[in-house]
Amino acid sequence: MDHVINGMKSHYEVLLDWFVEEHKSGKYKKLSDNPYYDEIKALIDSMNILRKYLGWETIKLKDEVKFYMEG
């Protein structure tokens, strides 16, 4: 099952970069206002189902954005 997550990861990383860049523009108060929100949320939800099945920690968009905004 981890091979499926690995396949999704490359798409997730690109989309997360776009999401964070858009968020850095300061145009959006909430994460859900970002135009990439629905797409990245769907991908995270899909990956988290598999991550839970494997006993892995789930991904939280808020934490990911915070990490990339500080870094």
N, C-alpha and C positions, 0 to 999 in steps of 0.2 A: 504494500500500500504506500510505503514511503516514496516509491518511484513515481507515483501519481502526483504527490505533493511536490516532488522535485521538478516535475514537468510544469506544474502551475507556478512555481516559484519565479521563474524568469519573467513571466507575464506580470506577476505581482510586483516584482522589483521595479520594472519599467513604469507601471501604473502608479506605484507609490511615489516614484520620483516626480512624475507629472502632478500628482495630487499635492505633494509638499511644495513644489515650485508655485503652483497656483495659490496655495494657502499663504505662502510668503508674500504674495502681492498685497495682502491686507484688505482685500475686497470683501472678505467673508467673516462674519462673526462666529458662525457655527460650522462645524465640519460638514454638516449635511447641506450647507449652502454651496459648497464647492461643486463645480460641474462634474467632477470625476467621482463624486461620492457614491452614487448608486452602483457604478461599475466596480469600484474597489470593495464596497460593502458586500456585493454578491460574491466576489472572489474570496474574500476573507471568510464569509459564512461557509462557503464550499470547502475551503481548506480546513476550517475549524472542525467540521464534521469528521473529516479524516484524522485530524490531529487528536481529537477526543478518542476515536476508535483505537488509535495507536498508544494512547496514554500520555500524549505529549501536551505541553502547555499550549493554550490557545493564544491566538493573536488578537490584540485589541488595537483598533485604529488610533484611538486617542494616545495610547502609549507609543505607538510607532511614530506618529507625527511629532509628539513631544521629543522623542529621541533625535529625530532628524532636524528639528528646529533648533535644538540646543547644540547639535554637532557641527 
